[in-house]
């Protein structure tokens, strides 16, 4: 995960992640990484529209934003 976060920070790539909050709520977020620390990272959260700090241990899944599949689209 650290490599992915570092690449996203350097390139400005938007990531999407599944995150488990401290209140045990699952959320799906699109983020732009701003800073990386040892156990956390700070990112602009497009859901909350503000910078947030996320615990790396609470990230269940993270990766580049997937393109949505359109039915009937050419492969």
Secondary structure as UniProt FT lines:
FT   HELIX           2..11
FT   STRAND          14..20
FT   TURN            22..23
FT   STRAND          26..36
FT   STRAND          40..45
FT   TURN            46..49
FT   STRAND          50..55
FT   HELIX           56..58
FT   STRAND          59..64
FT   TURN            71..72
//
